Amino acid sequence: MTLTNIELLLCGALVQVIPREARDYELGEVKYYVVLAASAIVWQLLFQGLIGTIYCSSSLFTGIITSFLLPLTEVAAIVAFHEKFTSEKGMSLALCIWGFASFFIG
């Protein structure tokens, strides 16, 4: 799957877009590629862990873990990137917590 994604990336229109985004990145071109590679590795590890959780326990438990991590990710992004907590983010956070709570209510 990862090789297919890399092939599509190299063959598609993103080949022209990524260098332009790297030049315009506020922290520098090298850090752009570091962030890009690190996020790809973290996503691969996350999905590998979720597949392992499905294999060792159940898909329901994986759904619970995923719905628990989503609000944490939103809060971590606000703290790490010093973003403003807008009403849209508040509504999104409320819906994520509601989705997580629905595993225990229903």
HUCOR-V888260 format. One record per residue. RES is the residue in one small letter. PHI is phi in degrees with one decimal (999 if undefined). OMEGA is omega as a letter, one per 20 degrees, with the letter a starting at -180 (* if undefined). Layout:
res=RES phi=PHI omega=OMEGA
res=RES phi=PHI omega=OMEGA
//
This chain:
res=m phi=999 omega=a
res=t phi=-64.8 omega=r
res=l phi=-64.8 omega=r
res=t phi=-65.1 omega=r
res=n phi=-63.2 omega=r
res=i phi=-66.1 omega=r
res=e phi=-61.3 omega=r
res=l phi=-64.1 omega=r
res=l phi=-63.5 omega=a
res=l phi=-72.8 omega=a
res=c phi=-85.5 omega=a
res=g phi=-86.4 omega=a
res=a phi=-76.4 omega=a
res=l phi=-68.5 omega=r
res=v phi=-62.6 omega=r
res=q phi=-82.7 omega=a
res=v phi=-79.9 omega=a
res=i phi=-61.8 omega=r
res=p phi=-62.2 omega=r
res=r phi=-66.2 omega=r
res=e phi=-63.8 omega=r
res=a phi=-65.0 omega=r
res=r phi=-65.7 omega=a
res=d phi=-87.0 omega=a
res=y phi=-66.7 omega=a
res=e phi=-63.2 omega=a
res=l phi=-87.8 omega=r
res=g phi=115.8 omega=a
res=e phi=-69.0 omega=a
res=v phi=-66.1 omega=r
res=k phi=-66.3 omega=r
res=y phi=-61.1 omega=a
res=y phi=-69.6 omega=r
res=v phi=-66.0 omega=r
res=v phi=-63.5 omega=r
res=l phi=-61.7 omega=r
res=a phi=-68.4 omega=a
res=a phi=-64.5 omega=r
res=s phi=-67.0 omega=r
res=a phi=-65.0 omega=r
res=i phi=-66.5 omega=a
res=v phi=-63.7 omega=r
res=w phi=-63.5 omega=r
res=q phi=-62.6 omega=r
res=l phi=-66.1 omega=r
res=l phi=-61.4 omega=a
res=f phi=-68.4 omega=r
res=q phi=-63.7 omega=r
res=g phi=-65.4 omega=r
res=l phi=-66.2 omega=r
res=i phi=-64.9 omega=r
res=g phi=-63.7 omega=r
res=t phi=-66.5 omega=r
res=i phi=-61.9 omega=a
res=y phi=-66.2 omega=a
res=c phi=-85.8 omega=a
res=s phi=-129.0 omega=a
res=s phi=-156.2 omega=r
res=s phi=-72.2 omega=r
res=l phi=-63.8 omega=r
res=f phi=-63.8 omega=r
res=t phi=-64.9 omega=r
res=g phi=-63.1 omega=r
res=i phi=-65.1 omega=r
res=i phi=-62.9 omega=a
res=t phi=-62.9 omega=a
res=s phi=-71.7 omega=r
res=f phi=-77.8 omega=a
res=l phi=-74.8 omega=a
res=l phi=-62.7 omega=r
res=p phi=-64.3 omega=r
res=l phi=-64.0 omega=r
res=t phi=-64.9 omega=r
res=e phi=-64.4 omega=r
res=v phi=-66.5 omega=r
res=a phi=-63.7 omega=r
res=a phi=-66.3 omega=r
res=i phi=-66.4 omega=a
res=v phi=-71.2 omega=a
res=a phi=-71.2 omega=a
res=f phi=-101.1 omega=r
res=h phi=53.9 omega=r
res=e phi=-84.4 omega=r
res=k phi=-80.0 omega=r
res=f phi=-88.7 omega=a
res=t phi=-85.3 omega=a
res=s phi=-66.4 omega=r
res=e phi=-65.1 omega=r
res=k phi=-68.1 omega=r
res=g phi=-64.0 omega=r
res=m phi=-65.6 omega=r
res=s phi=-62.3 omega=r
res=l phi=-64.2 omega=r
res=a phi=-62.7 omega=r
res=l phi=-66.9 omega=r
res=c phi=-66.2 omega=r
res=i phi=-66.6 omega=r
res=w phi=-63.2 omega=r
res=g phi=-63.3 omega=r
res=f phi=-66.1 omega=a
res=a phi=-66.8 omega=a
res=s phi=-67.1 omega=r
res=f phi=-66.2 omega=a
res=f phi=-96.2 omega=a
res=i phi=-82.2 omega=a
res=g phi=-96.0 omega=*
//
